[in-house]
Amino acid sequence: MAAAVTASLAEALFARGARSVWLEYSGEGSRRVYERVGFRPGGNRLYLTLEE
């Protein structure tokens, strides 16, 4: 079900003109869902914290 929802939402975004979709996974299960739909890693996000 998660793969069907992800695929449907991505399809709707692309149909409305989106050129890319950014997804972040929170564990191996969600990563596998995204890969099953056809998404592949395309970048990294870096989080920085400034100490006060």
Biopython code that builds the backbone (N, CA, C, O; Angstrom):
import numpy as np
from Bio.PDB.StructureBuilder import StructureBuilder

atoms = [
    (1, "MET", "N", (0.808, -1.192, 0.000)),
    (1, "MET", "CA", (0.000, 0.000, 0.000)),
    (1, "MET", "C", (0.858, 1.266, 0.000)),
    (1, "MET", "O", (0.551, 2.220, -0.715)),
    (2, "ALA", "N", (1.926, 1.281, 0.794)),
    (2, "ALA", "CA", (2.796, 2.461, 0.852)),
    (2, "ALA", "C", (3.407, 2.752, -0.515)),
    (2, "ALA", "O", (3.530, 3.913, -0.906)),
    (3, "ALA", "N", (3.789, 1.706, -1.242)),
    (3, "ALA", "CA", (4.370, 1.906, -2.575)),
    (3, "ALA", "C", (3.334, 2.499, -3.520)),
    (3, "ALA", "O", (3.665, 3.374, -4.320)),
    (4, "ALA", "N", (2.091, 2.041, -3.446)),
    (4, "ALA", "CA", (1.034, 2.562, -4.318)),
    (4, "ALA", "C", (0.756, 4.030, -4.028)),
    (4, "ALA", "O", (0.562, 4.816, -4.956)),
    (5, "VAL", "N", (0.733, 4.408, -2.760)),
    (5, "VAL", "CA", (0.503, 5.806, -2.382)),
    (5, "VAL", "C", (1.664, 6.674, -2.859)),
    (5, "VAL", "O", (1.447, 7.746, -3.424)),
    (6, "THR", "N", (2.884, 6.221, -2.637)),
    (6, "THR", "CA", (4.061, 6.969, -3.060)),
    (6, "THR", "C", (4.067, 7.153, -4.571)),
    (6, "THR", "O", (4.309, 8.257, -5.058)),
    (7, "ALA", "N", (3.806, 6.089, -5.315)),
    (7, "ALA", "CA", (3.786, 6.162, -6.774)),
    (7, "ALA", "C", (2.690, 7.103, -7.260)),
    (7, "ALA", "O", (2.915, 7.881, -8.187)),
    (8, "SER", "N", (1.525, 7.047, -6.660)),
    (8, "SER", "CA", (0.407, 7.896, -7.064)),
    (8, "SER", "C", (0.710, 9.373, -6.819)),
    (8, "SER", "O", (0.453, 10.215, -7.679)),
    (9, "LEU", "N", (1.254, 9.683, -5.652)),
    (9, "LEU", "CA", (1.597, 11.073, -5.349)),
    (9, "LEU", "C", (2.694, 11.602, -6.262)),
    (9, "LEU", "O", (2.616, 12.736, -6.734)),
    (10, "ALA", "N", (3.710, 10.793, -6.512)),
    (10, "ALA", "CA", (4.786, 11.216, -7.406)),
    (10, "ALA", "C", (4.255, 11.436, -8.817)),
    (10, "ALA", "O", (4.620, 12.413, -9.471)),
    (11, "GLU", "N", (3.407, 10.546, -9.285)),
    (11, "GLU", "CA", (2.809, 10.686, -10.615)),
    (11, "GLU", "C", (2.005, 11.982, -10.717)),
    (11, "GLU", "O", (2.086, 12.686, -11.724)),
    (12, "ALA", "N", (1.237, 12.296, -9.684)),
    (12, "ALA", "CA", (0.448, 13.530, -9.678)),
    (12, "ALA", "C", (1.352, 14.760, -9.716)),
    (12, "ALA", "O", (1.059, 15.725, -10.423)),
    (13, "LEU", "N", (2.443, 14.730, -8.964)),
    (13, "LEU", "CA", (3.376, 15.859, -8.976)),
    (13, "LEU", "C", (4.004, 16.051, -10.344)),
    (13, "LEU", "O", (4.072, 17.174, -10.843)),
    (14, "PHE", "N", (4.462, 14.967, -10.956)),
    (14, "PHE", "CA", (5.075, 15.068, -12.282)),
    (14, "PHE", "C", (4.053, 15.523, -13.324)),
    (14, "PHE", "O", (4.392, 16.278, -14.234)),
    (15, "ALA", "N", (2.817, 15.074, -13.197)),
    (15, "ALA", "CA", (1.768, 15.479, -14.133)),
    (15, "ALA", "C", (1.474, 16.973, -14.018)),
    (15, "ALA", "O", (1.012, 17.591, -14.976)),
    (16, "ARG", "N", (1.739, 17.548, -12.857)),
    (16, "ARG", "CA", (1.510, 18.976, -12.639)),
    (16, "ARG", "C", (2.755, 19.809, -12.930)),
    (16, "ARG", "O", (2.777, 21.010, -12.661)),
    (17, "GLY", "N", (3.780, 19.180, -13.474)),
    (17, "GLY", "CA", (4.958, 19.928, -13.904)),
    (17, "GLY", "C", (6.181, 19.845, -13.025)),
    (17, "GLY", "O", (7.196, 20.470, -13.334)),
    (18, "ALA", "N", (6.124, 19.096, -11.938)),
    (18, "ALA", "CA", (7.318, 18.956, -11.097)),
    (18, "ALA", "C", (8.427, 18.289, -11.893)),
    (18, "ALA", "O", (8.179, 17.358, -12.658)),
    (19, "ARG", "N", (9.636, 18.764, -11.710)),
    (19, "ARG", "CA", (10.781, 18.178, -12.413)),
    (19, "ARG", "C", (11.547, 17.209, -11.540)),
    (19, "ARG", "O", (12.323, 16.394, -12.040)),
    (20, "SER", "N", (11.333, 17.293, -10.239)),
    (20, "SER", "CA", (11.984, 16.362, -9.320)),
    (20, "SER", "C", (11.134, 16.220, -8.063)),
    (20, "SER", "O", (10.287, 17.063, -7.767)),
    (21, "VAL", "N", (11.375, 15.148, -7.340)),
    (21, "VAL", "CA", (10.689, 14.891, -6.075)),
    (21, "VAL", "C", (11.760, 14.494, -5.068)),
    (21, "VAL", "O", (12.584, 13.622, -5.345)),
    (22, "TRP", "N", (11.752, 15.128, -3.908)),
    (22, "TRP", "CA", (12.722, 14.816, -2.859)),
    (22, "TRP", "C", (12.017, 13.984, -1.801)),
    (22, "TRP", "O", (11.012, 14.410, -1.232)),
    (23, "LEU", "N", (12.534, 12.826, -1.547)),
    (23, "LEU", "CA", (12.000, 11.953, -0.506)),
    (23, "LEU", "C", (13.103, 11.670, 0.500)),
    (23, "LEU", "O", (14.264, 11.501, 0.127)),
    (24, "GLU", "N", (12.745, 11.619, 1.752)),
    (24, "GLU", "CA", (13.695, 11.236, 2.793)),
    (24, "GLU", "C", (13.149, 10.020, 3.509)),
    (24, "GLU", "O", (11.982, 9.991, 3.900)),
    (25, "TYR", "N", (13.985, 9.027, 3.679)),
    (25, "TYR", "CA", (13.528, 7.833, 4.382)),
    (25, "TYR", "C", (14.014, 7.859, 5.827)),
    (25, "TYR", "O", (15.057, 8.430, 6.147)),
    (26, "SER", "N", (13.228, 7.226, 6.684)),
    (26, "SER", "CA", (13.559, 7.218, 8.105)),
    (26, "SER", "C", (14.040, 5.846, 8.562)),
    (26, "SER", "O", (14.298, 5.638, 9.748)),
    (27, "GLY", "N", (14.156, 4.930, 7.643)),
    (27, "GLY", "CA", (14.625, 3.590, 7.975)),
    (27, "GLY", "C", (14.689, 2.746, 6.720)),
    (27, "GLY", "O", (14.303, 3.185, 5.636)),
    (28, "GLU", "N", (15.170, 1.555, 6.876)),
    (28, "GLU", "CA", (15.350, 0.673, 5.717)),
    (28, "GLU", "C", (14.027, 0.296, 5.052)),
    (28, "GLU", "O", (13.981, 0.092, 3.839)),
    (29, "GLY", "N", (12.952, 0.204, 5.838)),
    (29, "GLY", "CA", (11.653, -0.151, 5.266)),
    (29, "GLY", "C", (11.167, 0.899, 4.281)),
    (29, "GLY", "O", (10.744, 0.566, 3.174)),
    (30, "SER", "N", (11.223, 2.167, 4.676)),
    (30, "SER", "CA", (10.771, 3.223, 3.769)),
    (30, "SER", "C", (11.725, 3.379, 2.586)),
    (30, "SER", "O", (11.286, 3.693, 1.480)),
    (31, "ARG", "N", (13.013, 3.165, 2.802)),
    (31, "ARG", "CA", (13.967, 3.221, 1.688)),
    (31, "ARG", "C", (13.614, 2.170, 0.639)),
    (31, "ARG", "O", (13.650, 2.450, -0.559)),
    (32, "ARG", "N", (13.274, 0.968, 1.085)),
    (32, "ARG", "CA", (12.909, -0.100, 0.145)),
    (32, "ARG", "C", (11.621, 0.224, -0.607)),
    (32, "ARG", "O", (11.494, -0.093, -1.789)),
    (33, "VAL", "N", (10.666, 0.854, 0.077)),
    (33, "VAL", "CA", (9.422, 1.257, -0.599)),
    (33, "VAL", "C", (9.753, 2.221, -1.734)),
    (33, "VAL", "O", (9.280, 2.040, -2.856)),
    (34, "TYR", "N", (10.558, 3.238, -1.455)),
    (34, "TYR", "CA", (10.898, 4.230, -2.480)),
    (34, "TYR", "C", (11.644, 3.576, -3.635)),
    (34, "TYR", "O", (11.388, 3.903, -4.794)),
    (35, "GLU", "N", (12.555, 2.669, -3.344)),
    (35, "GLU", "CA", (13.289, 1.985, -4.400)),
    (35, "GLU", "C", (12.364, 1.089, -5.229)),
    (35, "GLU", "O", (12.534, 0.977, -6.443)),
    (36, "ARG", "N", (11.398, 0.459, -4.584)),
    (36, "ARG", "CA", (10.449, -0.400, -5.295)),
    (36, "ARG", "C", (9.628, 0.409, -6.304)),
    (36, "ARG", "O", (9.264, -0.097, -7.366)),
    (37, "VAL", "N", (9.343, 1.660, -5.967)),
    (37, "VAL", "CA", (8.589, 2.544, -6.859)),
    (37, "VAL", "C", (9.472, 3.043, -7.998)),
    (37, "VAL", "O", (8.964, 3.438, -9.047)),
    (38, "GLY", "N", (10.791, 3.028, -7.802)),
    (38, "GLY", "CA", (11.697, 3.455, -8.862)),
    (38, "GLY", "C", (12.607, 4.607, -8.506)),
    (38, "GLY", "O", (13.420, 5.024, -9.331)),
    (39, "PHE", "N", (12.493, 5.139, -7.287)),
    (39, "PHE", "CA", (13.372, 6.224, -6.871)),
    (39, "PHE", "C", (14.756, 5.685, -6.551)),
    (39, "PHE", "O", (14.906, 4.563, -6.068)),
    (40, "ARG", "N", (15.754, 6.495, -6.824)),
    (40, "ARG", "CA", (17.142, 6.158, -6.534)),
    (40, "ARG", "C", (17.790, 7.343, -5.828)),
    (40, "ARG", "O", (17.374, 8.481, -6.040)),
    (41, "PRO", "N", (18.801, 7.102, -4.992)),
    (41, "PRO", "CA", (19.487, 8.219, -4.325)),
    (41, "PRO", "C", (20.038, 9.198, -5.346)),
    (41, "PRO", "O", (20.600, 8.806, -6.369)),
    (42, "GLY", "N", (19.866, 10.485, -5.046)),
    (42, "GLY", "CA", (20.353, 11.498, -5.964)),
    (42, "GLY", "C", (21.010, 12.659, -5.266)),
    (42, "GLY", "O", (21.403, 13.628, -5.914)),
    (43, "GLY", "N", (21.137, 12.584, -3.961)),
    (43, "GLY", "CA", (21.743, 13.679, -3.222)),
    (43, "GLY", "C", (21.811, 13.347, -1.750)),
    (43, "GLY", "O", (21.324, 12.312, -1.297)),
    (44, "ASN", "N", (22.411, 14.232, -1.036)),
    (44, "ASN", "CA", (22.541, 14.088, 0.413)),
    (44, "ASN", "C", (22.136, 15.386, 1.064)),
    (44, "ASN", "O", (22.243, 16.458, 0.470)),
    (45, "ARG", "N", (21.674, 15.278, 2.282)),
    (45, "ARG", "CA", (21.341, 16.464, 3.063)),
    (45, "ARG", "C", (22.276, 16.491, 4.258)),
    (45, "ARG", "O", (22.524, 15.466, 4.893)),
    (46, "LEU", "N", (22.787, 17.664, 4.555)),
    (46, "LEU", "CA", (23.693, 17.849, 5.682)),
    (46, "LEU", "C", (23.023, 18.752, 6.701)),
    (46, "LEU", "O", (22.580, 19.852, 6.370)),
    (47, "TYR", "N", (22.950, 18.295, 7.923)),
    (47, "TYR", "CA", (22.369, 19.084, 8.996)),
    (47, "TYR", "C", (23.502, 19.649, 9.851)),
    (47, "TYR", "O", (24.397, 18.917, 10.275)),
    (48, "LEU", "N", (23.454, 20.941, 10.096)),
    (48, "LEU", "CA", (24.451, 21.609, 10.931)),
    (48, "LEU", "C", (23.759, 22.259, 12.109)),
    (48, "LEU", "O", (22.641, 22.758, 11.982)),
    (49, "THR", "N", (24.420, 22.255, 13.255)),
    (49, "THR", "CA", (23.913, 22.929, 14.434)),
    (49, "THR", "C", (25.001, 23.870, 14.947)),
    (49, "THR", "O", (26.156, 23.478, 15.114)),
    (50, "LEU", "N", (24.618, 25.086, 15.187)),
    (50, "LEU", "CA", (25.559, 26.045, 15.743)),
    (50, "LEU", "C", (25.443, 26.046, 17.259)),
    (50, "LEU", "O", (24.347, 26.158, 17.808)),
    (51, "GLU", "N", (26.554, 25.924, 17.913)),
    (51, "GLU", "CA", (26.551, 25.969, 19.368)),
    (51, "GLU", "C", (26.388, 27.405, 19.830)),
    (51, "GLU", "O", (26.951, 28.326, 19.240)),
    (52, "GLU", "N", (25.619, 27.586, 20.881)),
    (52, "GLU", "CA", (25.399, 28.941, 21.408)),
    (52, "GLU", "C", (26.272, 29.201, 22.592)),
    (52, "GLU", "O", (26.225, 30.288, 23.167)),
]
sb = StructureBuilder()
sb.init_structure("model")
sb.init_model(0)
sb.init_chain("A")
sb.init_seg("    ")
for serial, (resi, resn, name, xyz) in enumerate(atoms, 1):
    if name == "N":
        sb.init_residue(resn, " ", resi, " ")
    sb.init_atom(name, np.array(xyz, "f"), 0.0, 1.0, " ", f" {name:<3s}", serial, name[0])
structure = sb.get_structure()
